[in-house]
Amino acid sequence: MINVKNEIIKLNHSDLKRNGESIYRSKCPICKTGVMLMGRDPITGDLQKLDYCIYCGQHYLYLDIDILRNFERGEKC
């Protein structure tokens, strides 16, 4: 968790490399070892715009979160 106190990095989820088959799990571009799991709001079930690497602790803010949420709802982007 060496990066947990670093400034939040803003990026597009679509620019990240995936970890396996899931469209939600991505490899951490900072440590190259960890994974971001993309959490959900416990009440609404919506994808959360804030995420973090479970290995190094780097936090991310997804700029394209609305596109992902619309995709899940079957709406046009």
C-alpha positions as CSV (number, residue, x, y, z in Angstrom):
1,M,0.0,0.0,0.0
2,I,2.9,2.3,-0.7
3,N,0.8,4.7,-2.9
4,V,-2.2,5.0,-0.7
5,K,-1.5,8.6,0.3
6,N,-0.6,9.7,-3.3
7,E,-2.8,12.2,-5.2
8,I,-5.8,10.7,-7.0
9,I,-5.0,10.0,-10.6
10,K,-7.8,11.0,-13.1
11,L,-8.1,8.7,-16.1
12,N,-10.5,6.9,-18.4
13,H,-11.4,3.3,-17.5
14,S,-11.4,2.5,-21.2
15,D,-7.6,3.3,-21.4
16,L,-6.7,0.7,-18.8
17,K,-5.5,-2.9,-19.6
18,R,-8.0,-5.5,-18.3
19,N,-7.1,-8.2,-15.9
20,G,-8.6,-11.4,-17.3
21,E,-12.0,-11.6,-18.9
22,S,-13.8,-9.1,-16.8
23,I,-14.5,-5.7,-18.2
24,Y,-14.4,-4.3,-14.7
25,R,-11.1,-5.6,-13.4
26,S,-8.1,-3.6,-14.6
27,K,-4.3,-3.8,-14.1
28,C,-2.8,-0.9,-12.1
29,P,-0.8,1.3,-14.5
30,I,1.4,2.5,-11.6
31,C,2.7,-0.6,-9.9
32,K,1.9,-3.0,-12.8
33,T,1.2,-5.8,-10.3
34,G,-2.0,-4.9,-8.6
35,V,-5.6,-4.8,-9.8
36,M,-8.5,-2.4,-9.5
37,L,-11.8,-4.2,-8.9
38,M,-14.3,-1.3,-9.6
39,G,-16.7,-1.2,-6.7
40,R,-20.4,-0.5,-6.6
41,D,-22.5,1.8,-4.5
42,P,-24.0,-0.5,-1.8
43,I,-27.4,1.2,-2.1
44,T,-27.9,1.9,-5.8
45,G,-25.6,-0.8,-7.3
46,D,-24.1,1.9,-9.6
47,L,-20.4,1.6,-10.5
48,Q,-18.3,3.9,-8.3
49,K,-16.2,6.6,-10.0
50,L,-13.5,6.2,-7.3
51,D,-11.3,3.1,-7.4
52,Y,-8.0,1.9,-6.0
53,C,-5.3,-0.7,-6.6
54,I,-5.6,-3.5,-4.1
55,Y,-1.8,-4.0,-4.1
56,C,-0.2,-0.5,-4.0
57,G,-3.2,1.5,-2.8
58,Q,-3.1,4.1,-5.6
59,H,-6.5,5.8,-6.0
60,Y,-8.1,6.6,-9.3
61,L,-11.0,8.7,-10.5
62,Y,-12.7,7.4,-13.7
63,L,-13.6,10.3,-16.0
64,D,-15.7,8.0,-18.3
65,I,-17.8,6.5,-15.5
66,D,-21.1,7.7,-17.1
67,I,-20.3,5.8,-20.2
68,L,-19.8,2.6,-18.2
69,R,-23.0,3.2,-16.2
70,N,-25.0,3.8,-19.4
71,F,-23.5,0.7,-21.0
72,E,-24.7,-1.4,-18.0
73,R,-28.2,0.1,-18.3
74,G,-28.3,-0.7,-22.1
75,E,-28.4,3.0,-23.0
76,K,-26.6,4.6,-25.8
77,C,-23.3,6.3,-25.0
